[in-house]
Amino acid sequence: MTPMSDLLHLPQSQRLALAIALWDSLDEEAREGALPLEPALCAELDRRWTVHLANPAAAVPWDEVRSQLGLG
């Protein structure tokens, strides 16, 4: 087994791929309990999802958001 300190020295892209693979290896029940959300945050996410479903064309692509924030 690879020590955690070795994994932390992997290139960013490999660490991200590993994180995704680990997350994907969890079953649905484990995922749901892993990141509990406050009721107010759940309500806000539901509200935003409803707004998006009503007008999906209003969504801004992630590349554009990154550019506007000066991140890309």
Buried (B, 14 or more C-beta within 10 A) or exposed (E): EEEEEEEEEEEEEEEEEEEEEEEEEEEEEEEEEEEEEEEEEEEEEEEEEEEEEEEEEEEEEEEEEEEEEEEE
